[in-house]
Amino acid sequence: MKMTTRPLWKAFFLLIAAAMLVAGCAAPKRGSTVSVLSPDFFGFGDDLARQLVANRQDGRKSGERLILTTFVNLDDLYETSGFGRTLTEALSTSLFKQGFGIAEIRKAPGLYVKSKSGELTLTRDASLIAQKQEAQAIVAGTYSLTPTTVIVNVRMIDAGSSDVISVGALELQRSANINYLLAERKGAVAGPMSAYER
């Protein structure tokens, strides 16, 4: 009598399919943020946070208190968009999960990054606010547009000396969602930064 292996293969594939289905339905790891959308801003924030931790010049990995400024357009450092605000929020979430303290200073007047010969420097007011908030570093970021991508750069700046102590960067493929956040739209805040965001 000849045995057929067909039922065994069917059973094997059904078992694999069931295992994949169960794995896909598993709850996310405690403390993680999950996005089922594309683009995954939480993933972008996680990637930038990992880079900032890995690239630290002074070897510190967490525990410090940080102030985050809103990501701004590299061509106009006083302009932001829904994209800049969303990316800042995602990075803030990721840095908090990495063990950093985050100072909430959105309503503090005078905190912004200004242009000086094409470089980012902290204003005197920013250093004073960092001192008041007992923050050791300020995280500032920019984005620049190409026809098909958005180039994102972020710096961690020592609040006392204004020295850059870490950097990170991403180049993101533009999508309908990213373009929507970058565009001026009626009923949404886009364009120059308000005092709320500084």
C-alpha positions as CSV (number, residue, x, y, z in Angstrom):
1,M,0.0,0.0,0.0
2,K,1.4,3.4,-1.1
3,M,1.3,6.2,1.6
4,T,0.7,9.7,0.4
5,T,2.4,12.7,2.1
6,R,-0.2,15.2,0.8
7,P,-2.3,15.2,4.1
8,L,0.9,15.8,6.1
9,W,1.9,18.8,4.1
10,K,-1.6,20.2,4.3
11,A,-1.5,19.8,8.1
12,F,2.0,21.4,8.3
13,F,0.9,24.5,6.3
14,L,-2.2,24.9,8.3
15,L,-0.2,24.7,11.5
16,I,2.3,27.4,10.2
17,A,-0.6,29.6,9.1
18,A,-2.3,29.3,12.5
19,A,1.0,30.1,14.3
20,M,1.5,33.2,12.1
21,L,-2.1,34.3,12.8
22,V,-1.7,33.9,16.5
23,A,1.6,35.8,16.5
24,G,0.0,38.7,14.6
25,C,-2.7,39.0,17.1
26,A,-0.4,39.1,20.1
27,A,-0.5,42.2,22.3
28,P,2.4,44.6,21.8
29,K,5.2,44.6,24.3
30,R,4.4,46.6,27.5
31,G,5.3,50.2,27.1
32,S,5.5,50.1,23.3
33,T,3.5,52.3,20.9
34,V,2.1,50.6,17.9
35,S,0.9,52.2,14.6
36,V,-0.9,50.3,12.0
37,L,-0.8,53.2,9.6
38,S,1.8,54.2,7.0
39,P,3.8,56.3,7.6
40,D,4.5,55.1,11.1
41,F,5.4,58.3,13.0
42,F,6.0,56.4,16.2
43,G,8.5,54.2,14.3
44,F,10.2,57.4,13.1
45,G,10.3,58.7,16.6
46,D,11.8,55.4,17.9
47,D,14.5,55.5,15.2
48,L,15.5,59.1,15.9
49,A,15.5,58.4,19.7
50,R,17.7,55.4,19.3
51,Q,20.1,57.4,17.1
52,L,20.3,60.2,19.7
53,V,21.1,57.7,22.5
54,A,23.7,55.8,20.4
55,N,25.4,58.9,19.1
56,R,25.9,60.6,22.5
57,Q,29.4,62.2,22.7
58,D,29.4,62.1,26.5
59,G,28.4,58.5,26.9
60,R,25.1,59.2,28.8
61,K,22.2,57.0,27.7
62,S,19.2,58.3,29.7
63,G,17.9,59.9,32.8
64,E,18.4,63.5,31.8
65,R,15.6,66.0,31.6
66,L,15.0,67.3,28.1
67,I,13.2,70.1,26.4
68,L,12.0,69.4,22.8
69,T,11.5,72.2,20.3
70,T,9.1,71.7,17.4
71,F,10.7,70.5,14.2
72,V,11.0,73.4,11.8
73,N,11.4,73.9,8.1
74,L,15.2,74.2,7.3
75,D,14.5,76.9,4.7
76,D,12.6,79.0,7.3
77,L,13.5,78.2,10.9
78,Y,10.5,80.1,12.1
79,E,8.0,78.0,10.2
80,T,6.6,74.6,11.1
81,S,3.7,72.4,9.9
82,G,1.6,69.5,11.1
83,F,4.4,67.3,10.0
84,G,6.9,69.1,12.3
85,R,4.5,69.0,15.3
86,T,3.6,65.3,14.8
87,L,7.3,64.3,14.5
88,T,8.1,66.2,17.7
89,E,5.3,64.5,19.6
90,A,6.5,61.0,18.3
91,L,10.1,61.8,19.3
92,S,9.0,63.0,22.7
93,T,7.1,59.7,23.3
94,S,10.1,57.7,22.2
95,L,12.6,59.6,24.4
96,F,10.4,59.2,27.4
97,K,10.3,55.5,26.8
98,Q,14.1,55.5,26.6
99,G,14.2,56.8,30.2
100,F,14.6,60.6,29.6
101,G,12.5,63.2,31.5
102,I,10.6,65.5,29.2
103,A,9.8,69.0,30.3
104,E,6.5,70.3,29.1
105,I,7.2,73.9,28.2
106,R,4.9,74.6,25.3
107,K,3.5,77.7,26.8
108,A,6.8,79.2,27.7
109,P,7.5,82.3,25.7
110,G,10.8,82.9,24.0
111,L,11.9,79.3,23.4
112,Y,13.0,78.9,19.9
113,V,16.0,78.1,17.7
114,K,17.3,80.9,15.6
115,S,19.4,81.0,12.5
116,K,22.9,82.3,12.6
117,S,24.8,82.0,9.4
118,G,22.9,78.8,8.5
119,E,23.6,77.1,11.8
120,L,21.2,76.3,14.6
121,T,22.0,78.0,17.9
122,L,20.0,78.4,21.1
123,T,18.7,81.9,22.0
124,R,19.6,83.2,25.4
125,D,15.9,82.8,26.4
126,A,16.1,79.1,25.5
127,S,19.0,78.6,27.9
128,L,17.3,80.5,30.7
129,I,14.1,78.4,30.2
130,A,16.2,75.2,30.2
131,Q,17.8,76.4,33.5
132,K,14.3,77.1,35.0
133,Q,13.0,73.7,33.9
134,E,16.2,72.0,35.2
135,A,16.8,70.5,31.8
136,Q,20.2,69.3,30.8
137,A,19.6,69.3,27.1
138,I,17.4,70.7,24.3
139,V,16.4,68.6,21.3
140,A,15.9,70.7,18.1
141,G,15.1,69.4,14.7
142,T,14.6,70.5,11.1
143,Y,13.1,69.0,8.0
144,S,13.8,69.7,4.4
145,L,11.7,68.8,1.4
146,T,12.7,67.1,-1.9
147,P,10.2,66.1,-4.6
148,T,10.0,62.6,-3.2
149,T,11.4,62.6,0.3
150,V,11.6,64.6,3.6
151,I,15.0,64.8,5.1
152,V,14.9,65.1,8.9
153,N,17.8,66.1,11.1
154,V,17.8,66.3,14.9
155,R,20.3,67.6,17.4
156,M,20.6,67.2,21.1
157,I,22.2,70.4,22.4
158,D,23.7,70.9,25.9
159,A,21.5,73.5,27.6
160,G,24.5,75.1,29.4
161,S,27.1,75.3,26.7
162,S,25.0,75.1,23.5
163,D,27.4,72.3,22.3
164,V,25.9,69.6,20.1
165,I,26.1,66.4,22.1
166,S,24.2,64.0,19.7
167,V,22.7,63.9,16.3
168,G,20.3,61.8,14.3
169,A,18.8,61.8,10.8
170,L,16.2,60.1,8.6
171,E,15.1,60.4,5.0
172,L,11.4,59.6,4.7
173,Q,9.6,58.7,1.5
174,R,6.8,61.2,1.0
175,S,3.3,59.8,1.1
176,A,-0.2,61.2,1.0
177,N,-0.3,61.4,4.8
178,I,3.1,63.2,5.0
179,N,2.1,65.6,2.2
180,Y,-1.2,66.3,4.0
181,L,0.7,67.2,7.2
182,L,3.1,69.4,5.2
183,A,0.4,71.2,3.3
184,E,-1.4,74.4,4.2
185,R,-4.9,73.4,4.9
186,K,-8.0,75.3,5.9
187,G,-8.9,74.8,9.6
188,A,-5.5,73.5,10.5
189,V,-2.5,75.3,11.9
190,A,0.3,75.5,9.4
191,G,2.9,78.1,8.7
192,P,4.7,80.3,11.2
193,M,5.2,78.9,14.7
194,S,3.0,80.3,17.5
195,A,4.3,81.2,21.0
196,Y,2.6,77.9,22.0
197,E,5.0,75.9,19.9
198,R,8.1,77.9,20.8
